[in-house]
Amino acid sequence: MSSIPSRNGAGLVRFFTSPYTLLTLTALFWSINWVMARGLRMQSGPMMIAFGRWALAALMILPFAWPHVRREHAEMRRHWGLLAFLAVTGAGAYNALTYMGMQYTTAINGMLLNTLVPFIIMALSWAFIGEKLGGRQVSGICVSFCGALWIVAQGEWERLLHLNFNVGDMVVGVAMVLWAVYTIVYKRRPLQLHPLSYLAAITYIGLLTLAPFAAWEYLSRPPRVTQELIGAWIYMGAFPSIVCYLFWGKGVAAIGPTRAGPFLYLLPVFGAFVSHMALGEELRLYHVAGFALILGGLVISNRSAAREAQGADV
């Protein structure tokens, strides 16, 4: 009888440490971040939002990461160029450009541009690292893409024909390309580094990258520091910065960038639920239909890729 609880406990541990669970939670926490970013645009400029987020993350992670950083500082110096590249593409420039773009574009356009990231990852993985994709895997990605588009279009394809694009969309598009590059290059990170050492490195380098731009913005447009802004910075520092980067990294390392990318299609799904809970926006049938397509596509692409990997091992 005592073995039953232990088996259940082991099953829960496997579930919560599964790369699929980690990537799903990442999409959830990031969707909240997108909703917050839209809500804060009248209180602060994008550079100060990004700088405050990473400053809080730097303070939170330092006590936990310092023992590893002190032990591995020589290894970090040896790979400083790669770490700097990952910090700029995945932390500093990516976040600053995302927040900047959301100052000018709509949430629908932002989510639409986000749906392109898995395809960018797929194309860059094929072009630069020679990653081959099976037919079923591509089909699964396309099914998930259609589900995300269905949510963005609010159940009416005609809406996509009437979208207006502006400079903000171009800025968000560049940010999405940077995130795709970060996701691919992440697999080449120094494996000798502890995850907290790595995260501390990109956090502090990213913060240094943002500092001059944040200082310039502060002088021209000081933020209105309210409890809402401070609370958002704390959340962004703890979850979208620390937790999500650790979870995303573990997921990408486990199943690869191409299979991890489609989990970003869950952002509009969770965004709809977060908006419903926080803003009282109504959930509709197209949300459910879109989620079903996204989930089905994820199952198809990941199961087929797993089978192909097993076949290759044999």
Buried (B, 14 or more C-beta within 10 A) or exposed (E): EEEEEEEEEEEEEEEEEBBBBBBBBBBBBBBBBBBBBBBBBEBBBBBBBBBBBBBBBBEBBBEEBEEBBEEBEEEBEEBEEBBBBBBBBBBBBBBBBBBBBBBBBBBBBBBBBBBBBBBBBBEBBEEEBEBEBBEBBBBBBBBBBBBBBBBBBBEEEEEEEEBEEEEBBBBBBBBBBBBBBBBBBBBEBBEEBBBBBBBBBBBBBBBBBBBEBBEEBBEEEEBEEEEEBEEBBBBBBBBBBBBBBBBBBBBBBBBBBBBBBBBBBBBBBBBBBBBBEEEEEEEBEBBEBBBBBBBBBBBBBBEBBEEBBEEEEE
